[in-house]
């Protein structure tokens, strides 16, 4: 049924239709609306049987999810930014134990300085934890991916994270088609755990493993990721057949057939990129887009096939690795190893800075002309940066950078002390 909904509400209702038996979370913006909406559904009895467990921290939330999943309950949680970092030890444990927990990550920047707006730094911080990471472009896809996430997680016994851009998607109101309960039940079978804590058949889960088997345990985690790489497009195809729309999969192409320049990106920025590419196409520029849905496992073979015909690739990403550059672009470059394709990294949208059509139009025109630098920070205020660099060079006790920049911008009244 098509309804006009906030993204958080749509995700909450999609999760509820997946019939989780244990939900536990600690509120943090911009995740809060999701978990509040799920809590209301539990309290009203619309989501039942389900135990909503109030916890004292994000670490506790993931710990409860681990315990619940280990006892055979379908388990769900959600978090964002610093909350994800607070639970990071347990995030690794969930993957190492092979527990099929599903988590929504409302993507948000990581401090310091404190910032509550969107970028992808939080997801990138745990990209090697062993979770499947699926990125949504729209609220419709965010809702759909949760149905697929539970199916994938429980088939392979691997935790799965659905990433949706904080505020841009979580707080945006748009039309979303939410399937009825019977259709979801037909698509998502009851949870049958591969491992189960049962007092009548006691086993140990999470035993210490020494050098004699630790490599093999980690290798089997890699195998599960490779199994997911094969299963993700199959589940997406089954979803399309059941619900009548394409959603999910490893990646999707947009106007790449004859493209000389191809842009690669994750998440909601793909919508703006498509509008800009349409304009540039009308002007004769042969530009296309590859939107990556499955960031982990990374679909190297599919990415290589999608980009093999391009002369140049521009990776637009909302995170970066300090001291190196792009995160997504590094994976793309590895996938293209040996091909005569130049890869440029564009870091954009950090801390919620708007990624405008005008900026993207200039960027992609420069790229199509072959004049784009290997690493670009979109809309960087160079004058602001140079003032701070000069201050640091001339004054040993130059003070905290963030506060200095805010004073230069007139956002802070005066220097303290």
N, C-alpha and C positions, 0 to 999 in steps of 0.2 A: 504494500500500500504506500503510495506517495504521500509524504507529509512534509510540511515546512518545519524544520527542526534545527536547533543548535547542534553542532557536531558532537559535543560531549553527550547530549541526550541521545543522539542516534547511536553512538557507540555503546552507551549504557544499555539501551534496549536490545541492541544486537547481542551483547554479551549475555543479557538475561535470557534471551531465546536459546542460548547455548546451554542453559541449565547448569551453571556452576553450583557446586554443593557447598563450597567454602569461598568467601570473599573477605579479603583482609587488606587494608590500606591505611596509609597515613596521609592526610590532606597536604597538598603543596600545589601552588599555582604553577601552570594552568591545568593541572590534572584534576583539581578539586571537584569541578562540576560533574565529571564522570562518576567519581566514586560516591558523591552525594546522591546522584540519580539512581545508581544501583542500590544504595542503601534504602532509598525510599521504596523501591520495588520490593525489596526484602521485607521491609516493615509492613507494607500494605498486604503482603501475602501473594502478590502477583508473581514473585520469584520464590518458589517453594518446591521442595524443601531446600533451604539454603541457610547457612549460618554466616552472618555478617559479624566479623570479629574486629572490635576496636582495639587497636594496638598503640603503643607509646612511641613508635618510631618506624621509619622505613626499614631499618634492619630487622625489626621485629616482624614487620609485614611479610618480608620475604622468608623469614624463618618459619612463620606460621604456615605460609604457602607450601614450604618444603615439607613440614610435618604432615599437613593435610594431604598433600599429593602422595606421600609415602604410605599413607593409610588407605589409599584407594579413592580419595575424593577428587572430583574435578575442581581444580583450584584456579583462582584468578586474582590478580592484583593490578595496581596501576601506580605510576610515579612520574617524576620529572626531575631533571637537573640535579641539584644537590642531594635530593632524596635518593636518586639512583646511586650516587657516589657513596651515600651513607650505607646503602645495602650491598655494596659491591662484593664484600666477602661472601655473603649468602648468594649473590647472583652467580658467582663462580661455582659455589657448592651445588646449586640447583642443576647446572649443566654437568658437572662432574658426576653427580648422582644419577643423571639421565631421567630427571623428573619432568613430566609434560605440563609444566605451569605455563599459563598464558598471561602476559603482562602488556598493558598499554603504556607506552612511553609518550607523554605529551612533551615533545621536544622543546627544550629551553636552554639558554646559555648557562655556562658554568662560571661562577666567580672564582677569585676576586678580579675586578670589582663586582659587587652585587649587581645582577641584572636579571629581571624576570621575563624578558622577552625571548623570542624564538631564535634559535639556530640549532645546529646538529651536534654541538660539542658533547652533549651527554651520551648520545648513542655511540659516537666514535670512541668515547672513553672505555666502553665495554665491548668493542667490536671483536675482541679476541677471547671473550669469556666462554664461548661455546654455544651461545643462543642463536637461533635463527632470528634475523632482523628483516622485517618487511616494512617498506616505506609506502605510505598512502599519499596519493596526489590530491584526492578530493575527500569530502566527508562520506560520499557514497562508497568510495573504495575503502575508507577506514572501517566502515561498518561491515562491508563484505569480507575484508581481510580477517576479521575476528572469527567469523564462521570457519574460514579456511585454516586459520591458525590453530584452533582447537582440534580440527580434523588431523592436521599435519603433526602437531605435537603428540597426540595420543597414538597415532599410528606408529611413529618412530621412537617415542619416548624421548623427546628432545624439547627443552623449553623454547618458547617462541614469543617474540616481542613484536608488537605492532606499533610502529612509530608514526605519529601524526603531528604536524607542526602546531606547536602551542599558540593559542590565540588565533592565528591565521585560519586554522581549521577548528580547533576545539570550541572557540567562541563565535564562529561564523554560523549564521542561520541560512540554510539553503534547503532545497528539496532533496529528500532522501527516500529511497524505496526500501522499506523494511519488510522482509518476508514474514509470513505468518508462522505460528509455532509448528504447525504440522509439516510445513516445507522444510524448516530447519531440522526437525526431528528425523525426517527422511534422509537429509544430507549428512547429519552428524550422529553417528550411532552412540549408544551408551558407552561410557568410559570403561574399558577393560585394562587395568594396569598390568604392565609387564613384571613389576615387582611390587610386593605388598607386605606391609607389616601386619602380621596376624598372630595374636596370642596363641591360637591353636596350632600354628605352624611357624614357630619363631625362627627368624633369620636376623643377621646383622646387615645394616645398610650404612655405608660410609666408613668401613674399616680402614685402618692405616695400611697403606700399600708402600712397600719399599722399592728399591731399585730393580728388584727382580721382576716386577710387573707394572711399574708406573708408566713406562713408555707404551706398553700395550694398552693400558687403560686410555691413555691420551689418544692413541691411534684409533681406537674404537670410537672415540668421540668424533674424530675426523671422518670416520666411515659414516657415522650418522648424518653428518653435514652433507656428505656426498650423496647419501640416500635422499636427503631433503632436496638436493639440487635436482634430482630426477623426479621427485614426487610433486614438487611445487607446481610445475606446469600441468601435470596430470590432474591435480586437485582443482586448479583453476579452470581446466577444460570441463571437468565434471560440474563445477559450480555454474559455468556458463550454460551448460545443458539443463541444469536443474532450475536456474533462476532467470535465464534469458538475457544475460548481459555478461560482457567480458569484464573481468576484474581480477587483479592479482597477476600471477605468473612471475617469470623471472625478470622480464623487461618488456617495454613496448616501444615501437618505432613510430615516428611521426614525420612524414614527408622526407624520408631518407633515400628513396629509390635512386635518385640521380644527384644526391647532395655532394658537393665538394667540401662543405664545412658541416660538421655534425656536432651539436651540443649535447653533452651528457649531464644529467642532474638527478637529484632525488627530491621527492616531496612536492609541496604545493607550488614551488616556483615554476614547475613545468607548465602550469596554466598560463602564466604571464609569458613564458618563453614561446608557447604555441601562438599566442596573439602576435608577438613580434615577428616570429618566423613567417607567419602568414603575410604580414605587411612587406617584409623583405622579399618574399617570394613574388609578390605582385610587382616588385621593382626589378625582378630579374635575377636576384641572388639565389643561388642554389644551396639552401641551408635546410638542415633537418635536425631532428631531436631523437635521442634515445633516453627514455626515462627508465631508470633502474628501480625495480620494486624489491627484488631480493638482493640486499646488500651483503648479508651473510646467510647462507653461503654465497660467495660472489660468483656470478655466472660467467666466468672467463671465456668459455667457448662461445656462448651466445653473444657476449659483448664483442668479441673478435669478429664474429660473422657479421654483426650489425654495422661495424665500423670499418671493415676491410676495404670498402670502396671509397672511403673518404680521403681527401688530400690533407685535411687538418681536423683535429678534434679539440673542442673547447669544453673543459669540464668546469661547470659552475657549481661551487659547493659552499655550504654554510658552516664550514669548520676548516681548521688547518692544523698541521703538525708543526709546532714551533721548532725552528731549526732545519726544517725540511721543505715544507710547503703543503701541497694538497694531500688529502687522505684518499678520497675517492679517485683522484687523478693518478695516484700511485698504483692503485689496483688496475685502472684502465691501461696505464702504460705497460704494466706487466702482461696484461692480456694481449696487447698489441706488439709484444716483443718480436722483432725481426721484420715487421712490416714498415714500409716507408711512409709512416703517418706521424706528423708532428702533433704532440699533445701539449696544450697550454692549460694552465690552472688559473681560474678566476675565483678568488675568495670574495664572497658577497653575503650581505644580510646578517653579519655578525651582531649579536645582541639585539636583534629585531630591526636593524636599519632597513628601511624599505628598499626593495629591489624594483626599480621603476622601469616601465617600458622604454622611456627615453634613454636611460642609462644602458639598458640591454641592447637597444637599437644601435647606439654608438659603438658599443663593445663588439657586437657581431659584425657590423660593417667593417670595423678595423680588422677583425679576424679574417673576414672574407677577402680583404685586400692583402693579407699576409703580413700585417704590421703589428700583430698582437705579441706582447712580451710573454716569455715562458711563465712568469708569475705576475698576476695583477690583483691588486686589492681594489675592488670596484668602489668608486666614489670616495676614495681615501682623501681626507683633508690634509694635504701635504704641508700647508702652512702651519697648521696646528701641531703636526708631528715635528717639524723643523724647529719650532719655538721650544718645544720640550727638549729636543736633542741639544740645542744650544744652551739651555739652562743646565742640563746635566753636565755638559762639557766645561762650563764656566764656574759651577758652584758645587762643591762636594756634597753639601747637605741641601740638595735641590728639592727634597720633599717627595711625597708620594705622587706618582705619575697621574693617577686617576683624578685626584683633587686638583692638581696643577692644570690639567686639561679643562676641567669644569670651570676653574677660575678664568682661564683664557677665553672660554666661551661665554662668560658672564653668568654661569649657572650657580656659582657659589659667591656669596657676598664679600668675604674677606678671608685672608689667611689666618688660621688659628695660631695663636702663640706669637 
